[in-house]
Amino acid sequence: MCPGCGVVHYQNPRMVVGCIIEEQGNLLLCKRAIQPRHGYWTVPAGFLELGESTVQGAVRETWEEAGARVQVIAPYAHFDIPYIGQAYIFYRARMLSAEYSAGTESLEVKWVPPAQIPWDALAFQVVRVSLEMFVQDQQSGQYRTHHGIISRDAEGRYTLEEHLALPLSHR
Amino acid sequence: MCPGCGVVHYQNPRMVVGCIIEEQGNLLLCKRAIQPRHGYWTVPAGFLELGESTVQGAVRETWEEAGARVQVIAPYAHFDIPYIGQAYIFYRARMLSAEYSAGTESLEVKWVPPAQIPWDALAFQVVRVSLEMFVQDQQSGQYRTHHGIISRDAEGRYTLEEHLALPLSHR
């Protein structure tokens, strides 16, 4: 409903697009400078905008939040999160140059080895799930593409229903 | 901008979710009873709604438009269509019972063998692209999962940039 006049506008779930960027095994993470979850860690991601593809949106968000120019390698994950009306779409990406820096929405951006991922200080459950899968895929040496639903029950427990985890050779 | 009062509301691309339903090689198609593209053929699909996953939305649209209860087998395609601010997400599905019927948004629903797909009377370019891929996959005996962008140039020509076509064994 419009807060200005009360007219009802139709609302649909929104896509959040982002990149999981890997160099020599390390992942590029951002510490959030904005609410919600100020001060917590995430991968660069944000709302898809009109006129751009999900790849373009993921690349733009990475530039805005992490000051990094990246190239998408392949789709990595699609997670529906019905209880917040969002679908997260992550791409696997590589750096096009070595430069990165904290954008206005980040307090800090840094390379993190898998063993030092701040699991207790990640911003969102979908980031945790995606990074857990990514680290598993790194260890197995085979990147997959993932598709599923993240739910939360009345006690605040999360569940992941995975529809698909397709093997995908590294490229 | 709200037509009621002029307040600006943020708009994001929307997800359209649907099913490609196959039985004994035939595909379940719907003839549209609504605009745009009234009288043209499509697979059951529509806007994802708040509170549902993309799988749930695809199953609901199939029930509403084709009167069919289906079970999703696997993700089939994700196509970004930036020039209309939409992302189409199709699942491969099977019938849970033999019943189907035209819903209020369909003039007719019927099983169509691949050789009789009405290519000149399909409602949307994304439906054409998806059915072309599906028929190819049927012929090769190997279902893939597809990911790409559909663009349209100033002359109205469509292009498809495919990021990924992963082999997916039939299941």
Interface residues (C-beta under 8 A of the other chain):
Chain A: C2 P3 G4 C5 G6 V7 H9 Q11 N12 P13 R14 M15 F47 L48 E49 L50 G51 E52 S53 T54 V55 Q56 V72 A74 P75 H78 D80 P82 Y83 G85 A87 I89 T145 H147 I149 H163 L164 L166 L168
Chain B: C2 P3 G4 C5 G6 V7 H9 Q11 N12 P13 R14 M15 F47 L48 E49 L50 G51 E52 S53 T54 V55 Q56 V72 A74 P75 H78 D80 P82 Y83 G85 A87 I89 T145 H147 I149 H163 L164 L166 L168
